[in-house]
Amino acid sequence: MEDRTLTSLIEEGLRVAVSENRKIEKRKRVMPRVSKARGGLMPGIDLTDPSTLQEADDLDYVRRLQRSE
């Protein structure tokens, strides 16, 4: 175990966080696709299943990453 003060640990953490230059992107909320033919949700979209919505959001995120390359 290192003999360090809490202040030195906080300072080091702040230095690391500032030096990483992370670009924080505000994520746009992805809404479920809507079928124009029937006016309802596209097949496979279940609003009662959060994992389905998360999967749709993840796929959209991957598409955006591929476009920015």
Protein Blocks (a to p, Z undefined) as FASTA:
>chain_A
ZZddfklmmmmmmmmmmmnopacdddddddddddfklopacehiafklmklmmmmmmmmm
mmmmmmmZZ
